[in-house]
């Protein structure tokens, strides 16, 4: 009769500890997955930044030369 008073809370405690362990493990694995995805995104953003800079230079160089020629032709420079 008095055994139920001791076994019940102990059993509840053990079950809750196991559940907590499982949920923490799931959260840790999700966190690790997110970190790896974030690293991939950061690398890709760096690559895109470098590519964008190159493309901008390729696009703007002829425009800058044309502006200089116009300024010389007009006599501003």
JOLIN-V309742 format. One line per field, one symbol per residue. phi: phi as a letter, one per 30 degrees, with the letter a starting at -180 (. if undefined). psi: psi as a letter, one per 40 degrees, with the letter a starting at -180 (. if undefined). burial: + if it has 16 or more other ideal C-beta (glycine too) atoms within 10 Angstrom, else -. A space follows every 10 residues. Layout:
# JOLIN-V309742
phi = ???
psi = ???
burial = ???
This chain:
# JOLIN-V309742
phi = .ddddcdedd dddddddddd dddddddddd dddddddddd dddddddddd dddddddddd dddddddddd ddddjdc
psi = dedddddddd dddddddddd dddddddddd dddddddddd dddddddddd dddddddddd dddddddddd dddded.
burial = ---------- ---------- ---------- ---------- ---------- ---------- ---------- -------
